[in-house]
């Protein structure tokens, strides 16, 4: 299926970022699903689906990418910064990363190995 990088971001990257943030908030900070749902502006059932791999399970991040997400989790909790702003910054930072590009190539076999569409201005 042909898809634009922006479609991959909306359908896969942003949900995967929410999934990882939910997991980090619960495992690293001992938050409840209800607390996570309030921080991420999601329903409790959405948080549960992220945690139980029923939602956003297709895209996996590297260890280095997880560390970036963990830094953002700290910012969200310590500075009480806006979740949408943080998701936007993370999605921009991950644009063109190996995990996202490899996933996009799996979704669209016509993408060449030297594709840099995400990184072009």
C-alpha positions as CSV (number, residue, x, y, z in Angstrom):
1,X,0.0,0.0,0.0
2,X,1.4,3.4,-1.0
3,X,1.4,5.9,1.9
4,X,2.9,9.2,2.6
5,X,5.3,9.6,5.6
6,X,2.8,11.8,7.3
7,X,0.2,9.0,7.1
8,X,2.7,6.7,8.8
9,X,3.2,9.3,11.5
10,X,-0.5,9.7,12.2
11,X,-1.5,6.1,12.0
12,X,1.5,4.4,13.6
13,X,4.1,6.7,15.1
14,X,1.9,8.9,17.3
15,X,0.0,5.9,18.7
16,X,3.3,4.1,19.3
17,X,4.6,7.1,21.2
18,X,1.5,7.2,23.3
19,X,1.9,3.5,24.0
20,X,5.5,3.9,25.1
21,X,4.7,6.9,27.3
22,X,1.9,4.9,29.0
23,X,4.2,2.0,29.6
24,X,6.9,4.3,31.0
25,X,4.5,6.2,33.3
26,X,3.2,3.0,34.7
27,X,6.5,1.0,35.0
28,X,8.9,3.8,35.9
29,X,6.6,6.1,37.9
30,X,4.0,3.8,39.4
31,X,1.1,5.7,37.9
32,X,-2.3,4.1,37.5
33,X,-4.0,3.7,34.2
34,X,-6.4,6.4,35.3
35,X,-3.6,8.8,36.0
36,X,-1.9,8.0,32.7
37,X,-5.2,8.5,30.8
38,X,-5.5,12.0,32.4
39,X,-1.9,13.0,31.5
40,X,-2.2,11.7,27.9
41,X,-5.8,12.9,27.5
42,X,-6.9,9.4,26.6
43,X,-9.6,7.1,27.9
44,X,-8.6,4.5,30.4
45,X,-9.6,1.8,27.9
46,X,-7.2,3.3,25.3
47,X,-4.4,3.1,27.9
48,X,-5.4,-0.5,28.7
49,X,-5.3,-1.4,25.0
50,X,-1.8,0.2,24.6
51,X,-0.5,-1.8,27.6
52,X,-2.0,-5.1,26.4
53,X,-0.7,-4.7,22.8
54,X,-4.2,-4.4,21.4
55,X,-3.4,-1.0,19.9
56,X,-0.2,0.5,18.4
57,X,1.7,-2.7,18.4
58,X,3.1,-2.5,14.8
59,X,5.9,-0.1,15.3
60,X,8.8,-0.9,17.7
61,X,11.5,1.6,18.8
62,X,15.2,1.1,19.3
63,X,16.8,1.4,22.7
64,X,18.1,4.9,21.9
65,X,14.6,6.0,20.7
66,X,13.1,4.6,24.0
67,X,15.6,6.8,25.9
68,X,14.4,9.8,24.0
69,X,10.8,8.9,24.9
70,X,11.8,8.5,28.6
71,X,13.4,12.0,28.5
72,X,10.1,13.4,27.2
73,X,8.2,11.5,29.9
74,X,10.3,13.3,32.5
75,X,9.6,16.6,30.9
76,X,5.9,15.9,30.8
77,X,5.7,15.0,34.5
78,X,8.2,17.5,35.9
79,X,7.3,20.5,33.9
80,X,3.6,19.7,33.4
81,X,4.2,20.6,29.7
82,X,1.5,20.1,27.1
83,X,1.3,16.5,25.8
84,X,0.4,17.6,22.3
85,X,3.5,19.8,22.1
86,X,5.6,16.9,23.3
87,X,4.1,14.4,20.9
88,X,4.7,16.9,18.1
89,X,8.3,17.4,19.1
90,X,8.9,13.6,19.4
91,X,7.3,12.9,16.0
92,X,9.4,15.6,14.4
93,X,12.5,14.2,16.1
94,X,11.7,10.6,14.9
95,X,11.0,11.7,11.4
96,X,13.5,9.8,9.3
97,X,14.7,7.5,12.1
98,X,15.6,3.9,11.2
99,X,12.6,2.4,13.0
100,X,10.1,4.6,11.2
101,X,11.8,4.3,7.8
102,X,12.1,0.6,8.0
103,X,8.4,0.3,9.0
104,X,7.4,2.6,6.1
105,X,9.4,0.4,3.7
106,X,7.6,-2.7,5.0
107,X,4.3,-0.9,4.4
108,X,5.2,0.3,0.9
109,X,7.6,-1.9,-1.1
110,X,8.1,0.8,-3.7
111,X,10.2,2.9,-1.3
112,X,13.8,2.7,-2.2
113,X,16.5,2.0,0.4
114,X,18.0,5.5,-0.1
115,X,14.7,7.3,0.4
116,X,15.0,10.6,2.3
117,X,11.6,12.0,1.7
118,X,10.9,12.5,5.4
119,X,14.1,14.5,5.8
120,X,13.6,16.8,2.8
121,X,12.4,20.4,3.4
